[in-house]
Amino acid sequence: MTQTTADDTMLAAYRKSIDNIDAALIHMLAERFRITKAVGEYKARTELPPADPAREERQIARLRKLAEEADLDPEFSEKFLRFIIDEVIRHHEQAKAGR
């Protein structure tokens, strides 16, 4: 099959959209981690535990539902969120150890 210039233009447009979305994701993750860093520092000061399993489960259930509504695989969304939660807990444990 021969690729036409129109196909290349379409592919370039798709890729530009993907690049923009990836940039937005990075900025949103950075903002999320700025906030969770403050939470970790607060938890360390107030001697709260780094993890909150009940909240984590509520968040996972809420985001799985959102994923389903958005036609996104809820298993993928849960894996992604668990990865983020694990990293946040690691940061909170570091904040606690630093006090």
C-alpha positions in Angstrom: 0.0 0.0 0.0 1.3 3.4 -0.9 1.3 6.2 1.6 0.0 9.5 0.3 0.9 13.1 1.4 -2.7 13.3 2.9 -1.9 10.3 5.0 1.3 11.8 6.3 -0.5 15.0 7.1 -3.2 13.1 9.0 -0.6 11.1 10.9 1.3 14.3 11.7 -1.9 15.9 13.0 -2.7 12.9 15.2 0.8 12.8 16.6 0.7 16.6 17.3 -2.5 16.0 19.3 -0.9 13.1 21.2 2.1 15.2 22.0 -0.1 18.0 23.3 -2.0 15.5 25.5 1.2 14.0 26.8 2.5 17.5 27.7 -0.8 18.2 29.6 -0.5 14.8 31.4 3.0 15.7 32.6 2.0 19.1 33.8 -1.1 17.7 35.6 1.0 14.9 37.3 3.5 17.5 38.4 0.8 19.6 40.0 -0.7 16.5 41.6 2.7 15.6 43.1 3.2 19.2 44.4 -0.1 18.9 46.3 0.6 15.4 47.6 4.1 16.5 48.7 2.3 19.1 50.9 0.0 16.4 52.2 3.0 14.3 53.0 4.6 17.1 54.9 1.3 17.8 56.8 1.0 14.1 57.6 4.6 14.0 58.9 4.0 17.1 61.1 0.8 15.8 62.5 2.0 12.2 62.9 -0.6 10.7 60.6 0.4 7.5 58.7 1.8 7.9 55.2 -0.9 5.6 53.7 -4.7 5.8 54.0 -6.0 2.5 52.6 -9.7 3.4 53.0 -9.2 6.6 51.0 -7.2 4.7 48.4 -10.0 2.2 47.9 -12.6 5.0 47.6 -10.4 6.8 45.0 -9.9 3.6 43.0 -13.6 2.8 43.0 -14.4 6.4 42.0 -11.8 6.5 39.2 -12.8 3.0 37.9 -16.3 4.3 37.5 -15.1 7.5 35.8 -13.0 5.3 33.5 -16.0 3.2 32.6 -18.0 6.3 31.8 -15.2 7.6 29.6 -14.9 4.3 27.8 -11.4 3.7 29.2 -10.4 0.2 30.5 -11.0 0.4 34.3 -8.3 -2.2 34.9 -5.8 0.1 33.1 -7.0 3.1 35.1 -6.7 1.2 38.4 -3.1 0.1 37.5 -2.2 3.6 36.6 -3.7 5.0 39.8 -2.1 2.4 42.0 1.3 3.3 40.5 0.7 6.9 41.4 -0.5 6.0 44.9 2.5 3.8 45.5 4.8 6.7 44.5 2.9 9.2 46.7 3.1 6.8 49.7 6.8 6.5 49.1 7.2 10.3 49.2 5.1 10.4 52.4 7.3 7.8 54.0 10.3 9.8 53.1 8.7 13.0 54.6 8.0 11.0 57.8 11.5 9.7 58.0 12.9 13.1 57.5 11.2 14.5 60.6 
